[in-house]
Amino acid sequence: MLKILKFINKFLKLNAVEWNIGITKFEPDIILNKDYQPKIQWIKHNYKDRWFADPFILSSNEDEVVLLVEEFIEKYSKGSISKMVIDRVSLQIKSLEHILNLDIHLSFPIIYRKNGEVYFYPESAQQNKLCLYRYNIDEHVIHYVSSLISNIQVVDSVMKEIDGSNFIFTTCKPNQSKDIVTVFNGKIWNENYSFYCNIKVAPFSARSAGDFIIIDNKLIRPSQDCKNGYGKGVIFSELFFKNGKFCIEEIKRLYPLKNDYYNEGYHTFNVYNDLAVVDGYRFKKPFFAKKINYFRNILGI
């Protein structure tokens, strides 16, 4: 059955999806109030051969928002990392520039700011390591810095300094969307990290959905709800660290509205200053896609 489903998707693309990026004003109620639904404005563009996901905010002002995103070109069936500039009024893409394009799939270009420098470390599980890059914005140059995690296929990793220690929270293939968050620890923030512990979480809620968010001294971890399919919603949980041990307690889940254009799911939520960015998706052929996913869920594949 699995081979049949893969054949159908490869040649007929009945399960094809389209992702897009949305922007909203950030308010703590988005996370802390279970009944609050943000009003999301979706960006506009004329690209027919690609889609965009995994947004992280590089900068913003009254006129524009600058993001690092996954740009997925369907012809090549893989993602690359691009800088996207969006007009804040019209929501049109003003410019789009590839900044990191390898022979493997890249996504989740999470940003890390340190000592006035900008770094990012995209998901690159196909090369069995997590790499750190420094981004010289003024000169438009990317510099490879180091390999943070080696010989492990980690997915959607997030770095965080907690109580003076350097940690990476991630999930590992082939169980990246299930119930184990794996934590790595590094003596030096930009060098090799080693295994620290595993954190058990709710089923299908382990995979990261963005960087940590701090609200009222609470450390909030966004993760993905993958129970009924990949990236169906974002789960906000508080991370606790006491006596060298971590635990995670869920606060709220955020899903798209049924009448929204991108109504099948969210799988990234990031905050910078007064803005939040999300990504949402829709099926290009909803009837066939839902039938395929129905059989996938029954078979557990």
C-alpha positions in Angstrom: 0.0 0.0 0.0 2.8 2.4 0.8 4.4 1.9 -2.6 1.0 2.6 -4.2 0.5 5.8 -2.3 4.0 7.0 -3.2 3.3 6.1 -6.9 0.1 8.2 -6.8 1.8 11.2 -5.3 4.8 11.0 -7.6 3.0 10.9 -10.9 -0.4 12.5 -10.1 0.5 14.8 -7.2 -3.0 14.4 -5.7 -1.6 15.1 -2.3 0.2 18.3 -3.3 0.2 21.2 -0.9 0.8 24.9 -1.0 2.4 26.7 1.9 2.4 30.4 2.5 3.5 32.9 5.2 1.2 35.0 7.4 1.9 38.1 9.5 0.1 39.3 12.6 0.6 41.7 15.5 2.0 39.8 18.4 0.0 39.8 21.6 0.6 37.6 24.6 -3.1 36.5 24.4 -2.2 34.5 21.3 -0.4 32.1 23.6 -1.9 32.6 27.0 -5.6 32.9 26.1 -7.1 29.7 24.9 -10.0 31.5 23.2 -8.0 34.1 21.4 -7.5 33.7 17.6 -5.1 36.1 15.9 -6.0 37.8 12.7 -3.5 36.7 10.2 -2.7 38.5 6.9 -1.2 36.3 4.2 1.6 37.6 2.0 0.9 38.0 -1.8 3.0 36.9 -4.7 2.7 35.6 -8.3 5.0 32.6 -8.0 3.3 29.4 -9.4 6.2 27.1 -9.2 7.2 27.3 -5.5 5.9 27.9 -2.0 7.3 29.4 1.2 7.3 28.2 4.8 9.3 28.3 8.0 9.5 32.1 8.4 11.9 33.8 10.9 12.0 37.5 11.3 15.3 39.1 10.5 14.2 42.8 10.9 11.2 45.0 10.5 10.2 48.7 10.4 7.2 50.7 9.4 7.7 50.0 5.7 8.8 46.4 5.4 9.4 43.1 7.1 12.6 41.0 6.3 12.4 37.3 6.8 14.5 34.2 6.4 12.3 31.5 4.9 12.3 28.0 3.3 11.8 28.5 -0.4 10.6 25.2 -2.0 10.8 25.0 -5.8 8.6 22.2 -6.9 10.8 21.4 -10.0 13.7 20.5 -7.8 11.6 19.0 -4.9 13.8 20.5 -2.2 14.0 23.6 -0.1 16.7 26.3 0.1 17.1 29.3 2.4 16.1 32.7 1.1 15.8 36.3 2.3 12.4 37.7 1.7 11.5 41.4 1.9 7.7 42.1 2.3 6.0 45.4 1.9 4.3 45.9 5.3 1.2 47.7 3.8 0.5 45.7 0.6 2.0 42.4 1.9 3.5 41.9 -1.6 7.0 40.4 -1.8 9.4 43.2 -2.7 12.5 41.0 -3.2 13.5 37.4 -2.9 17.2 36.3 -2.7 18.7 32.8 -2.3 21.3 33.0 0.5 22.0 29.2 1.0 21.3 26.6 -1.6 22.9 23.1 -1.3 22.4 19.8 -3.0 20.2 18.7 -0.1 16.9 19.9 1.3 17.2 22.9 3.7 14.5 24.4 5.9 13.7 26.0 9.2 16.4 28.8 9.0 16.2 29.8 12.7 18.1 32.9 13.7 20.5 33.3 16.6 21.8 36.8 17.6 25.0 36.9 19.6 27.4 39.8 20.3 25.9 42.0 17.6 26.2 39.3 14.9 23.5 37.3 13.2 23.7 33.6 12.8 21.4 30.9 11.5 21.4 27.1 11.6 18.9 25.6 9.2 17.5 22.0 9.3 19.8 19.9 7.1 19.0 16.4 8.3 19.9 14.8 4.9 23.6 15.5 5.6 23.5 14.0 9.1 24.6 17.2 10.9 23.4 20.6 12.1 25.5 23.5 10.8 25.9 27.0 12.1 26.4 29.9 9.6 27.2 33.6 10.2 25.2 36.0 8.0 26.9 39.3 7.1 23.8 41.2 6.2 25.6 44.3 5.0 27.9 42.4 2.6 25.3 39.7 1.7 27.8 37.0 2.6 27.3 33.7 4.4 30.2 32.2 6.4 30.2 28.6 7.6 31.1 28.5 11.3 30.9 25.0 12.7 29.0 21.7 13.0 26.9 21.8 16.1 25.6 18.2 16.0 27.3 15.5 13.9 26.3 12.1 12.7 22.7 12.4 13.8 19.6 13.4 11.7 18.2 16.1 13.8 15.1 18.1 12.7 14.0 21.7 13.5 16.5 22.4 16.2 16.4 25.3 18.6 19.4 26.7 20.6 18.8 28.3 24.0 21.1 29.5 26.8 19.5 28.6 30.2 21.1 29.3 33.5 24.4 29.9 31.8 24.4 26.6 30.0 24.0 26.1 26.2 21.3 23.7 25.0 19.8 22.6 21.7 16.2 21.2 21.7 15.4 19.0 18.8 13.9 15.8 17.5 15.7 12.9 15.8 14.7 11.0 12.7 12.8 8.7 12.1 10.7 9.7 15.1 10.9 13.5 14.7 7.1 14.1 14.9 6.3 11.8 17.9 6.7 12.2 21.6 10.4 12.6 22.5 12.3 16.0 22.6 16.0 15.3 22.6 18.3 17.9 24.3 21.9 18.4 23.6 24.4 20.4 25.7 27.5 22.3 24.6 30.3 23.8 26.7 30.8 26.5 24.0 27.7 27.9 22.3 29.1 27.6 18.7 31.0 24.3 18.9 30.1 20.6 19.2 27.0 19.6 21.3 26.5 16.2 22.9 23.5 14.3 24.2 22.1 15.6 27.5 18.6 14.1 28.0 15.3 13.2 26.5 12.0 14.8 27.5 8.7 12.9 27.1 5.9 15.0 25.8 2.3 14.4 24.5 2.0 12.0 21.5 2.8 13.7 18.1 3.8 17.0 19.8 7.6 16.8 20.0 8.7 18.6 16.8 9.7 22.2 17.1 7.5 24.9 15.5 9.8 27.9 16.1 12.1 29.7 18.5 11.4 30.1 22.2 9.2 33.0 23.3 9.5 34.7 26.6 6.3 36.1 28.2 6.2 37.2 31.9 9.4 35.3 32.5 7.9 32.2 31.2 9.9 30.3 28.6 7.4 29.2 25.9 8.3 26.4 23.4 6.2 26.2 20.2 5.9 22.7 18.8 3.9 21.0 16.0 0.7 19.0 16.4 1.3 16.1 13.9 -1.4 13.7 15.2 -3.7 13.9 12.2 -1.0 14.9 9.7 2.1 16.9 9.4 1.9 20.4 10.8 -1.8 20.5 11.7 -1.3 23.1 14.4 1.1 24.8 16.8 1.3 23.8 20.5 2.5 26.3 23.0 4.1 24.8 26.2 6.1 26.2 29.1 9.6 24.8 29.6 10.8 24.4 33.2 14.4 23.7 34.2 15.1 22.8 37.8 18.0 20.9 39.4 19.4 20.0 36.0 16.1 18.5 34.8 13.6 19.7 32.1 9.9 19.3 31.9 7.3 20.7 29.5 3.7 21.6 30.3 1.2 22.5 27.6 -0.6 25.8 27.6 -2.6 26.1 24.4 -3.0 24.8 20.8 -3.5 27.1 17.8 -5.2 25.9 14.6 -6.3 27.7 11.4 -10.0 28.7 11.0 -12.0 26.4 8.7 -12.9 29.3 6.5 -9.3 30.5 6.1 -7.7 30.1 2.7 -4.8 28.2 4.3 -7.0 26.1 6.5 -5.2 22.7 6.7 -2.6 23.6 9.3 0.1 25.7 10.8 3.6 24.4 11.6 5.7 27.5 12.4 5.2 30.4 14.8 7.9 33.0 15.5 8.0 36.3 17.3 10.3 39.3 17.0 9.5 42.7 18.6 5.8 43.5 17.9 5.3 41.0 15.1 4.5 37.3 14.8 4.9 35.2 11.6 3.2 31.8 10.9 3.0 29.5 7.9 -0.2 27.8 6.8 -1.0 25.3 4.1 -3.8 24.1 1.9 -4.2 21.1 -0.4 -4.3 21.9 -4.1 -6.7 19.0 -4.6 -8.5 18.6 -1.2 -10.8 15.7 -2.0 -8.0 13.4 -3.2 -5.5 14.5 -0.6 -7.8 13.8 2.3 -8.5 10.3 0.9 -4.8 9.6 0.6 -4.2 10.9 4.2 -7.1 8.8 5.5 -5.4 5.6 4.3 -2.0 6.8 5.5 -3.4 7.3 9.0 -5.0 3.8 9.0 -1.8 2.2 7.9 0.3 4.3 10.3 2.6 5.7 7.5 
